[in-house]
Amino acid sequence: MHSFTVAERDVTQAWVAACNKLDRKDNPGRTGLHTVVRIAEPTRDDPVFRAELDRLRTAHGLWPLETVASTLFPAAVAARSASPGALAERYRRMYPAIKRYPGNHRGTYFGRLVSYPAVSKDGVDQLGTVIGRLRTQAAGAKIAAGYEIDLAATADMNVEEESGADLLIHTAGKDNSYIGFPCLNHISLQLDRDRRVHAAAMYRSHFMFERAYGNYLGLGRLLAYIAEQAGLACGTLTVVAGHARLDGPVTKLRPLLTGTGRMAA
């Protein structure tokens, strides 16, 4: 079993470190189990690096990183929305059209945040609930944990998938006590004594070239939005992957991963 933990300052440094941990001679499959990536400042990354990575991704037919990030947090829509409730309502109205885009037929991560398929036919607005709970607790900071967001639903389980199986425990809209599709299964938020909100995201599997960098960007922006709306500061993002894989054109990625030069498309 190949596993690792990396802790870096920003998205770029964390992604590079994780990829290099997978790209080892003693790991010919370039895969890892139960990998942990911790990002101290999850809203920061190197724009020059991102542009280079986007150039290679586009050459291999992948969506731009901003598109990937928007499936987790639609920053442009949020900027035009007066409140978390307005954001959720606007996104729900857009959702049928969004799901018509290629690759979105089962929905998006943010769709699960504002319209989780449980409890009622209209879904649960988990984003608004979590922000409200954090606002309430921030006044006294009595409860550090208990702020959960679910992404996977029972209908997403694929018994033929080889990378693992899911046990869904927390159910949005039902498990409301403070104590007590998708590759991204769950997001857990914690409030510390310094009034900072930290997030831990659990992925069933993570493709580093295809998805991870954009996912890190989106998760960081989501965390920052939740913190801002709750009157708190943005803390650390931790991403756990049950199964991680360095996919894509590895030989073309290596110059950037090792800092030896620009990638060639």
Backbone bond lengths (Angstrom), bond angles and torsions (degrees), N, CA, C in turn:
res aa  C-N    CA-C-N  psi(-1)  N-CA   C-N-CA  omega(-1)  CA-C   N-CA-C  phi
1 M - - - 1.463 - - 1.520 109.90 -
2 H 1.326 116.19 126.59 1.455 121.74 177.41 1.521 108.24 -103.74
3 S 1.330 117.19 125.31 1.451 121.81 179.64 1.527 108.68 -141.99
4 F 1.333 116.19 166.75 1.458 119.48 177.99 1.518 109.87 -163.54
5 T 1.307 114.74 163.13 1.458 123.27 170.76 1.516 107.79 -132.32
6 V 1.320 117.32 129.08 1.461 121.00 175.13 1.520 108.47 -124.85
7 A 1.309 116.37 146.87 1.464 122.92 177.57 1.526 107.57 -135.45
8 E 1.325 116.92 116.17 1.457 121.59 -177.07 1.519 110.18 -135.10
9 R 1.324 115.29 171.25 1.459 120.03 -174.38 1.519 112.31 -73.87
10 D 1.370 117.13 -50.58 1.459 119.26 -173.01 1.526 111.66 -127.52
11 V 1.326 115.85 -179.98 1.468 121.79 -175.98 1.526 111.44 -61.05
12 T 1.324 116.87 -45.49 1.460 120.19 -177.72 1.528 111.55 -61.42
13 Q 1.312 116.71 -50.52 1.460 120.42 -178.14 1.527 111.54 -62.69
14 A 1.336 116.76 -38.89 1.460 120.12 -179.33 1.524 111.05 -68.20
15 W 1.334 117.04 -42.81 1.459 120.62 -179.46 1.532 111.02 -64.84
16 V 1.321 116.54 -44.49 1.466 120.23 178.36 1.522 110.64 -60.97
17 A 1.323 117.45 -45.06 1.462 121.00 -179.14 1.524 111.26 -62.28
18 A 1.334 116.75 -41.58 1.462 120.44 179.54 1.524 111.42 -65.49
19 C 1.332 116.59 -43.18 1.467 120.10 178.92 1.530 111.18 -62.51
20 N 1.315 116.62 -41.72 1.464 119.76 179.42 1.524 111.96 -67.20
21 K 1.325 117.53 -30.77 1.462 120.24 175.42 1.526 111.46 -66.27
22 L 1.328 116.35 -30.61 1.466 120.75 178.94 1.524 112.48 -83.53
23 D 1.329 116.32 -31.00 1.465 120.81 -176.48 1.525 109.92 -88.87
24 R 1.326 116.50 76.62 1.464 123.25 -177.82 1.522 110.13 -127.98
25 K 1.325 115.76 150.05 1.466 120.22 179.71 1.523 112.01 -62.69
26 D 1.337 116.43 -31.48 1.458 119.01 -179.84 1.533 112.27 -86.30
27 N 1.329 116.21 10.77 1.468 121.90 178.59 1.529 108.81 -134.41
28 P 1.335 117.08 69.25 1.471 120.59 -172.67 1.528 113.87 -60.77
29 G 1.315 117.38 -27.44 1.456 119.49 179.24 1.513 113.41 -81.33
30 R 1.353 117.03 -7.91 1.467 123.60 -177.97 1.529 111.49 51.74
31 T 1.319 115.40 43.45 1.457 121.32 179.07 1.518 110.53 -125.20
32 G 1.317 115.76 161.10 1.451 121.04 177.49 1.518 110.27 -147.83
33 L 1.324 115.60 154.14 1.453 121.90 177.31 1.526 109.73 -115.60
34 H 1.315 116.10 138.62 1.465 122.66 177.30 1.528 111.19 54.27
35 T 1.316 115.51 51.10 1.457 121.42 179.36 1.532 109.97 -83.84
36 V 1.336 116.00 149.26 1.460 121.43 -177.07 1.528 109.30 -128.88
37 V 1.326 116.31 125.31 1.461 122.52 177.53 1.525 107.69 -122.17
38 R 1.339 116.33 120.08 1.466 121.13 -177.44 1.529 109.00 -115.90
39 I 1.356 115.59 127.18 1.463 121.50 -175.03 1.524 108.74 -120.49
40 A 1.315 116.73 116.28 1.464 121.50 -175.03 1.523 112.53 -70.82
41 E 1.331 117.27 -38.21 1.468 122.05 179.80 1.526 108.24 -124.17
42 P 1.326 117.86 81.34 1.463 121.29 -169.81 1.523 115.66 -74.54
43 T 1.324 118.63 -1.47 1.467 119.80 175.38 1.525 111.35 -97.73
44 R 1.331 117.07 1.11 1.463 120.84 -177.68 1.524 111.28 -110.40
45 D 1.336 115.54 142.58 1.465 121.21 170.11 1.521 108.01 -156.77
46 D 1.323 116.01 174.66 1.459 121.98 -178.69 1.530 108.22 -91.46
47 P 1.339 119.08 110.86 1.467 120.63 -177.03 1.528 113.57 -63.56
48 V 1.330 117.53 -31.00 1.471 119.95 178.06 1.526 109.78 -67.66
49 F 1.327 116.13 -44.49 1.464 120.92 177.03 1.526 110.12 -60.89
50 R 1.319 116.21 -44.79 1.465 119.31 -178.91 1.528 111.45 -60.82
51 A 1.320 116.55 -39.99 1.462 120.32 178.87 1.526 111.00 -63.32
52 E 1.330 116.99 -40.71 1.461 120.54 178.22 1.532 111.05 -64.78
53 L 1.320 115.62 -43.24 1.460 119.52 179.39 1.526 110.53 -65.63
54 D 1.318 117.26 -39.55 1.459 121.09 177.53 1.524 111.25 -62.96
55 R 1.323 116.61 -37.97 1.464 120.37 179.81 1.521 110.82 -61.11
56 L 1.313 116.51 -43.23 1.455 120.40 179.36 1.525 111.01 -70.42
57 R 1.310 116.66 -39.26 1.465 120.42 179.13 1.526 110.78 -62.26
58 T 1.330 116.50 -44.69 1.461 120.50 -179.98 1.528 110.66 -62.03
59 A 1.334 116.57 -39.32 1.462 120.55 178.71 1.523 112.25 -63.65
60 H 1.329 116.96 -22.48 1.467 121.48 179.54 1.525 112.23 -106.63
61 G 1.339 115.87 20.05 1.451 120.82 171.10 1.511 116.26 75.87
62 L 1.342 117.94 20.45 1.463 120.84 -179.78 1.527 111.19 -97.36
63 W 1.342 115.55 156.80 1.448 120.82 176.76 1.528 109.99 -65.26
64 P 1.343 118.00 151.05 1.468 120.48 173.55 1.526 111.08 -59.09
65 L 1.307 116.72 154.50 1.462 121.42 -178.81 1.526 111.85 -60.75
66 E 1.315 117.52 -34.62 1.464 120.13 178.54 1.528 111.03 -63.68
67 T 1.318 117.13 -34.51 1.465 120.39 177.55 1.515 110.47 -66.65
68 V 1.340 116.24 -43.10 1.468 120.15 177.66 1.527 109.85 -61.99
69 A 1.327 116.86 -45.80 1.466 120.97 -178.88 1.522 111.61 -61.24
70 S 1.342 116.84 -35.44 1.467 120.01 -176.43 1.519 112.63 -69.95
71 T 1.337 118.36 -19.87 1.464 119.36 176.51 1.523 110.80 -69.30
72 L 1.339 116.89 -22.50 1.461 122.22 176.37 1.524 111.99 -94.81
73 F 1.315 116.31 -37.44 1.458 119.83 177.54 1.523 109.58 -151.47
74 P 1.342 118.00 111.12 1.462 121.78 -179.71 1.528 110.31 -80.12
75 A 1.305 116.13 84.99 1.467 120.98 -172.62 1.522 112.39 -58.63
76 A 1.333 117.78 -38.99 1.461 120.54 -178.55 1.523 111.19 -64.91
77 V 1.326 117.01 -40.16 1.468 121.27 178.76 1.527 109.46 -68.27
78 A 1.325 117.00 -41.19 1.461 121.17 179.83 1.527 111.14 -62.00
79 A 1.333 116.94 -37.79 1.459 120.94 -178.81 1.529 111.62 -65.13
80 R 1.345 116.49 -24.38 1.467 120.77 -179.36 1.532 112.15 -98.02
81 S 1.325 116.97 6.22 1.464 121.34 -177.35 1.525 110.20 -111.17
82 A 1.320 116.24 135.15 1.462 121.14 -173.47 1.516 113.71 -75.95
83 S 1.324 117.32 -20.56 1.455 120.75 -175.62 1.520 109.38 -157.55
84 P 1.342 117.91 165.93 1.467 119.75 175.41 1.524 112.41 -57.90
85 G 1.325 117.07 -36.92 1.463 119.98 178.13 1.511 111.78 -64.84
86 A 1.334 116.60 -41.66 1.459 120.80 178.62 1.526 110.68 -66.22
87 L 1.333 116.10 -38.49 1.463 120.55 177.17 1.524 110.40 -62.03
88 A 1.324 117.09 -46.68 1.462 120.96 -179.59 1.516 111.13 -61.54
89 E 1.331 116.80 -44.42 1.463 120.69 -179.22 1.518 111.27 -64.47
90 R 1.322 116.73 -43.82 1.467 120.29 179.60 1.522 111.02 -62.78
91 Y 1.334 116.78 -42.95 1.461 119.95 -178.84 1.526 110.77 -66.79
92 R 1.329 117.44 -39.26 1.463 119.72 178.52 1.521 111.48 -62.09
93 R 1.329 116.88 -35.63 1.465 119.82 176.66 1.526 111.24 -67.81
94 M 1.332 116.57 -34.61 1.466 121.37 -179.24 1.523 112.34 -80.34
95 Y 1.317 116.94 -19.06 1.469 121.68 -168.42 1.531 114.49 -56.24
96 P 1.333 119.72 -44.37 1.470 118.30 178.75 1.529 113.07 -57.11
97 A 1.332 116.53 -39.45 1.468 119.73 178.67 1.518 110.97 -71.16
98 I 1.336 117.24 -39.61 1.461 121.35 179.40 1.517 110.72 -60.46
99 K 1.327 116.75 -39.32 1.464 120.32 -177.50 1.521 112.92 -72.51
100 R 1.328 117.01 -8.81 1.467 119.53 175.96 1.523 112.07 -83.92
101 Y 1.342 116.99 -12.09 1.458 119.79 177.89 1.526 109.72 -71.84
102 P 1.347 117.47 147.82 1.472 120.27 179.32 1.530 111.59 -55.31
103 G 1.317 116.16 131.67 1.450 121.58 178.75 1.512 114.66 89.07
104 N 1.343 117.25 -8.82 1.464 120.68 -177.26 1.523 113.48 -107.43
105 H 1.321 117.73 11.99 1.463 118.94 -171.83 1.529 112.64 -63.28
106 R 1.333 117.04 -24.07 1.467 120.07 177.14 1.523 112.26 -94.96
107 G 1.321 116.03 3.09 1.455 120.40 178.84 1.509 112.18 107.16
108 T 1.324 116.18 -173.01 1.462 123.13 178.02 1.517 109.12 -127.55
109 Y 1.320 115.25 164.60 1.460 119.10 177.59 1.533 110.89 -60.54
110 F 1.329 116.70 -44.86 1.462 117.94 -178.54 1.520 110.83 -65.42
111 G 1.330 116.94 -32.28 1.452 119.49 174.80 1.511 111.74 -59.06
112 R 1.334 116.44 -37.72 1.464 120.51 176.92 1.529 111.21 -68.66
113 L 1.326 117.44 -28.72 1.462 120.19 -179.71 1.526 111.89 -71.45
114 V 1.337 116.76 -36.25 1.465 119.42 -176.17 1.518 113.11 -105.52
115 S 1.336 117.84 -6.70 1.464 120.64 178.52 1.525 109.00 -151.39
116 Y 1.339 115.72 64.13 1.463 120.38 -178.68 1.528 109.91 -69.38
117 P 1.354 117.54 131.66 1.468 120.76 -173.92 1.521 113.22 -78.42
118 A 1.326 115.34 74.40 1.465 120.60 177.56 1.514 109.04 -156.75
119 V 1.294 116.39 160.52 1.464 125.08 174.03 1.535 112.69 71.69
120 S 1.318 118.54 -54.99 1.460 120.87 -179.11 1.519 109.57 -135.64
121 K 1.330 115.58 160.82 1.468 119.78 -177.95 1.524 111.61 -66.30
122 D 1.336 117.08 -24.09 1.462 120.35 179.75 1.525 112.28 -83.48
123 G 1.338 117.45 -9.94 1.454 120.64 179.40 1.521 112.48 85.64
124 V 1.318 115.15 172.72 1.464 122.66 -177.47 1.525 109.67 -111.53
125 D 1.322 116.50 131.34 1.464 121.35 174.82 1.530 108.14 -83.87
126 Q 1.331 116.30 87.27 1.456 120.54 -178.66 1.527 112.07 -68.01
127 L 1.328 116.37 -34.61 1.467 120.48 -178.23 1.525 110.46 -60.06
128 G 1.329 116.58 -51.01 1.455 120.11 179.95 1.514 112.46 -62.95
129 T 1.338 116.32 -38.12 1.465 120.45 179.83 1.518 111.43 -63.95
130 V 1.328 116.94 -45.90 1.463 121.15 -178.72 1.523 111.03 -64.87
131 I 1.320 116.74 -43.03 1.466 119.80 179.21 1.527 110.03 -62.73
132 G 1.337 117.86 -42.63 1.451 121.39 178.08 1.513 112.61 -62.03
133 R 1.325 117.07 -41.14 1.461 120.74 179.63 1.530 110.98 -66.55
134 L 1.320 116.04 -40.00 1.460 119.67 178.78 1.526 111.17 -66.40
135 R 1.326 117.04 -40.53 1.466 120.06 177.55 1.523 110.82 -59.20
136 T 1.323 115.40 -44.10 1.457 120.25 -178.54 1.518 111.58 -63.86
137 Q 1.321 116.40 -44.91 1.454 120.64 -176.24 1.519 112.75 -76.97
138 A 1.331 117.53 -24.86 1.471 120.29 -177.76 1.523 111.81 -61.55
139 A 1.316 116.18 -29.06 1.461 119.29 -178.48 1.526 111.66 -61.69
140 G 1.350 115.86 -37.48 1.456 118.66 -179.81 1.505 113.80 -119.18
141 A 1.345 116.94 -12.06 1.463 123.01 -179.02 1.526 111.15 49.70
142 K 1.323 116.30 44.79 1.455 120.53 -177.54 1.528 112.69 -81.00
143 I 1.322 115.96 -34.45 1.465 120.63 -176.59 1.526 108.85 -114.68
144 A 1.332 117.19 118.87 1.466 120.84 -177.72 1.515 111.71 -79.13
145 A 1.347 117.30 -36.50 1.453 121.69 -176.23 1.527 109.08 -120.75
146 G 1.347 115.72 -179.27 1.451 120.33 179.72 1.509 112.85 108.99
147 Y 1.347 117.01 19.22 1.455 121.68 -178.78 1.534 107.33 -118.79
148 E 1.328 116.14 93.94 1.456 120.84 -169.38 1.525 111.40 -115.96
149 I 1.344 115.82 145.52 1.454 122.88 175.74 1.525 107.51 -130.12
150 D 1.332 116.79 124.28 1.467 121.40 -179.43 1.520 110.44 -99.95
151 L 1.324 116.36 141.11 1.448 121.68 176.71 1.519 111.61 -113.33
152 A 1.324 116.86 -42.10 1.457 120.77 -178.22 1.512 110.40 -82.07
153 A 1.329 116.38 142.90 1.453 123.08 173.54 1.519 108.32 -121.79
154 T 1.311 116.93 164.47 1.461 120.68 -176.84 1.517 111.84 -55.37
155 A 1.320 117.45 -35.84 1.461 121.18 -177.28 1.520 112.85 -67.64
156 D 1.342 117.85 -15.67 1.462 120.68 -178.98 1.514 112.94 -81.43
157 M 1.319 118.77 -12.00 1.455 121.11 -175.41 1.526 110.99 -65.84
158 N 1.319 115.12 134.89 1.459 122.26 178.69 1.518 108.04 -122.86
159 V 1.305 116.36 104.49 1.461 119.47 -174.45 1.511 112.55 -68.21
160 E 1.349 117.42 -14.40 1.462 120.42 -179.17 1.522 112.47 -91.48
161 E 1.328 116.98 -7.13 1.462 119.49 -179.13 1.517 109.67 -71.26
162 E 1.335 116.58 132.74 1.452 121.16 -172.90 1.518 113.38 -88.19
163 S 1.322 118.47 -16.66 1.462 120.04 -171.39 1.517 113.00 -77.60
164 G 1.332 118.49 -11.91 1.459 118.84 178.25 1.510 111.87 153.96
165 A 1.301 116.73 179.54 1.451 122.68 178.75 1.516 109.15 -131.94
166 D 1.335 116.22 158.07 1.457 121.48 -175.71 1.524 111.22 -112.10
167 L 1.312 115.07 143.36 1.458 122.33 168.90 1.515 106.42 -118.25
168 L 1.330 117.52 106.72 1.448 121.58 -177.08 1.519 109.39 -87.49
169 I 1.318 117.20 119.88 1.461 122.29 -175.68 1.526 110.86 -106.82
170 H 1.333 116.95 -63.26 1.450 121.44 -177.22 1.522 110.50 -73.22
171 T 1.335 117.27 132.15 1.450 122.14 179.58 1.519 109.44 -119.54
172 A 1.329 116.70 120.32 1.458 121.15 -178.73 1.522 110.44 -61.60
173 G 1.347 115.61 137.17 1.444 120.76 177.62 1.510 114.26 86.69
174 K 1.333 118.57 -12.66 1.458 122.31 179.72 1.520 111.49 -115.60
175 D 1.331 116.96 -45.65 1.471 120.99 -178.09 1.516 108.81 -89.48
176 N 1.332 116.63 80.68 1.459 121.52 -172.11 1.519 114.92 -102.53
177 S 1.339 117.33 0.66 1.452 119.44 178.61 1.519 109.49 -70.81
178 Y 1.335 117.12 137.26 1.463 119.88 179.29 1.515 110.84 -62.71
179 I 1.361 117.60 -32.52 1.457 121.05 -179.88 1.541 106.49 -109.18
180 G 0.801 107.67 178.03 1.432 111.33 175.31 1.548 118.23 108.06
181 F 24.307 144.86 -86.53 1.357 143.20 84.15 1.422 108.47 52.91
182 P 1.664 80.91 -34.18 1.449 80.93 -145.58 1.508 111.93 -100.25
183 C 1.334 116.84 151.60 1.471 118.97 173.91 1.522 109.78 -72.24
184 L 1.316 116.98 -31.09 1.454 120.96 174.62 1.523 108.23 -82.52
185 N 1.315 116.10 115.30 1.456 120.60 -176.31 1.522 113.67 -91.65
186 H 1.325 116.49 -37.80 1.459 117.97 -165.58 1.528 110.30 -159.25
187 I 1.325 116.05 144.96 1.463 122.54 172.50 1.521 107.92 -125.45
188 S 1.310 116.57 126.95 1.456 122.05 179.06 1.518 108.70 -115.85
189 L 1.324 116.87 133.62 1.458 122.44 -177.84 1.518 110.26 -114.38
190 Q 1.328 115.65 142.12 1.464 121.46 179.44 1.527 109.76 -129.98
191 L 1.324 115.44 142.99 1.460 122.94 -179.50 1.522 108.82 -112.34
192 D 1.346 116.54 123.00 1.459 118.00 -178.72 1.533 111.76 -99.26
193 R 1.322 115.88 178.25 1.462 120.67 -175.69 1.523 113.08 -70.17
194 D 1.342 116.66 -16.63 1.459 120.88 178.05 1.523 112.38 -90.78
195 R 1.353 116.22 13.01 1.468 122.52 178.51 1.523 111.56 63.09
196 R 1.314 115.86 38.89 1.463 121.92 173.89 1.524 109.01 -112.67
197 V 1.338 115.42 141.88 1.458 121.34 177.75 1.525 108.79 -102.25
198 H 1.313 115.93 126.66 1.462 122.49 178.21 1.529 108.52 -111.97
199 A 1.330 117.00 151.19 1.461 120.86 -178.87 1.521 110.99 -128.67
200 A 1.330 115.26 143.26 1.457 122.59 171.83 1.521 107.64 -124.85
201 A 1.330 116.70 124.08 1.462 122.31 -179.00 1.518 109.57 -112.26
202 M 1.330 116.80 132.51 1.457 122.47 -178.67 1.525 110.42 -109.50
203 Y 1.330 115.30 117.93 1.462 121.54 177.96 1.524 110.32 -105.54
204 R 1.319 116.23 139.23 1.458 120.67 171.63 1.533 109.43 -66.99
205 S 1.327 116.40 -44.61 1.461 120.87 176.41 1.521 108.59 -150.04
206 H 1.330 116.06 157.16 1.453 121.00 -177.14 1.522 109.83 -142.65
207 F 1.342 116.35 121.14 1.458 121.71 173.38 1.524 107.46 -94.59
208 M 1.318 116.49 115.78 1.459 120.83 -169.16 1.530 113.25 -66.72
209 F 1.324 118.30 -41.29 1.460 121.52 -178.77 1.522 111.13 -78.57
210 E 1.307 116.11 -44.84 1.464 120.01 -174.53 1.523 113.22 -72.09
211 R 1.349 117.56 -38.33 1.449 118.98 -169.02 1.531 116.61 -130.57
212 A 1.331 118.13 -35.21 1.463 119.76 -162.73 1.535 114.01 -59.05
213 Y 1.320 118.38 -47.12 1.469 119.56 -176.65 1.526 110.49 -60.47
214 G 1.322 116.99 -46.71 1.456 120.41 178.23 1.515 112.02 -64.02
215 N 1.334 117.07 -36.67 1.457 120.90 176.68 1.520 110.96 -63.37
216 Y 1.340 116.96 -43.45 1.463 120.00 178.61 1.533 110.41 -59.99
217 L 1.344 116.70 -43.59 1.462 120.31 178.87 1.524 110.88 -59.70
218 G 1.339 115.93 -49.11 1.458 120.19 -177.90 1.512 112.71 -63.73
219 L 1.331 116.98 -42.38 1.465 120.70 179.08 1.533 111.18 -63.76
220 G 1.330 116.35 -41.10 1.459 119.82 178.65 1.520 112.00 -62.87
221 R 1.325 116.62 -41.43 1.466 120.32 179.16 1.530 110.78 -68.65
222 L 1.325 116.35 -38.25 1.459 120.37 176.67 1.524 110.75 -62.02
223 L 1.320 116.87 -45.90 1.465 121.10 179.11 1.522 110.84 -61.19
224 A 1.321 116.76 -43.83 1.467 120.30 -179.84 1.529 111.12 -63.23
225 Y 1.327 116.71 -38.67 1.467 120.70 179.78 1.528 110.37 -66.12
226 I 1.326 116.25 -46.86 1.467 120.15 178.95 1.520 110.38 -58.42
227 A 1.327 116.47 -46.14 1.459 120.52 -179.65 1.528 111.19 -61.63
228 E 1.326 116.93 -47.04 1.463 120.90 -178.61 1.525 110.86 -61.18
229 Q 1.327 117.03 -45.47 1.464 120.62 -177.18 1.521 112.33 -68.17
230 A 1.331 116.28 -25.07 1.465 120.48 178.12 1.524 112.55 -91.32
231 G 1.336 117.31 0.60 1.461 121.13 -179.56 1.516 112.83 74.89
232 L 1.331 116.57 32.15 1.455 122.18 -176.11 1.529 109.89 -125.57
233 A 1.320 116.15 177.23 1.463 121.70 178.42 1.523 110.43 -100.70
234 C 1.315 115.55 151.82 1.463 121.76 179.33 1.527 109.90 -80.23
235 G 1.328 115.91 128.90 1.458 121.24 -179.05 1.510 112.64 -105.72
236 T 1.311 115.69 -143.43 1.462 123.21 -173.86 1.525 111.16 -88.98
237 L 1.335 115.42 145.26 1.463 122.13 173.13 1.519 108.96 -107.55
238 T 1.329 116.86 127.91 1.455 122.33 175.40 1.517 108.53 -119.00
239 V 1.332 116.38 128.65 1.462 121.72 -179.50 1.525 108.93 -118.20
240 V 1.325 115.94 120.81 1.458 122.61 178.25 1.519 108.27 -108.59
241 A 1.319 116.80 129.47 1.465 121.14 177.65 1.519 109.58 -117.09
242 G 1.313 116.49 123.50 1.459 119.56 176.03 1.518 110.87 -60.62
243 H 1.345 115.72 -39.31 1.466 121.89 178.11 1.515 108.07 -140.71
244 A 1.323 117.71 118.63 1.461 122.66 178.82 1.516 109.56 -114.76
245 R 1.336 116.18 145.32 1.462 120.47 -179.07 1.523 110.00 -141.85
246 L 1.324 115.98 132.43 1.458 120.99 172.41 1.523 107.40 -85.54
247 D 1.321 115.65 98.03 1.458 121.96 -178.11 1.522 109.71 -97.61
248 G 1.312 116.28 -174.94 1.452 120.99 174.34 1.519 114.33 83.13
249 P 1.333 116.23 -169.86 1.466 122.56 -177.00 1.530 111.57 -78.51
250 V 1.300 117.35 81.90 1.460 121.72 -170.77 1.533 111.78 -59.85
251 T 1.314 117.61 -40.93 1.468 119.13 -178.31 1.530 111.70 -63.04
252 K 1.320 117.31 -31.12 1.464 120.71 177.80 1.531 111.68 -82.04
253 L 1.318 116.54 -21.90 1.462 120.60 177.34 1.528 112.36 -78.40
254 R 1.313 116.99 -31.68 1.462 120.86 -170.05 1.530 114.41 -57.27
255 P 1.336 120.52 -40.46 1.468 118.06 178.94 1.517 113.80 -56.11
256 L 1.333 116.87 -38.31 1.458 119.32 178.76 1.519 111.30 -77.04
257 L 1.323 116.86 -36.91 1.463 120.42 179.81 1.525 112.17 -65.24
258 T 1.323 116.14 -31.15 1.458 120.56 -178.45 1.521 112.93 -98.25
259 G 1.348 116.21 -4.17 1.463 120.77 179.13 1.518 113.25 71.21
260 T 1.341 116.18 25.96 1.469 119.13 -177.05 1.516 113.68 -96.49
261 G 1.309 117.42 -3.43 1.468 118.61 178.93 1.496 111.49 157.79
262 R 1.327 115.46 -179.59 1.457 121.77 179.72 1.515 110.69 -77.38
263 M 1.331 115.64 149.65 1.451 119.74 176.54 1.514 109.71 -76.19
264 A 1.306 115.49 149.71 1.461 120.79 177.32 1.521 109.18 -107.22
265 A 1.319 115.76 124.05 1.458 119.30 179.03 1.505 109.30 -73.13
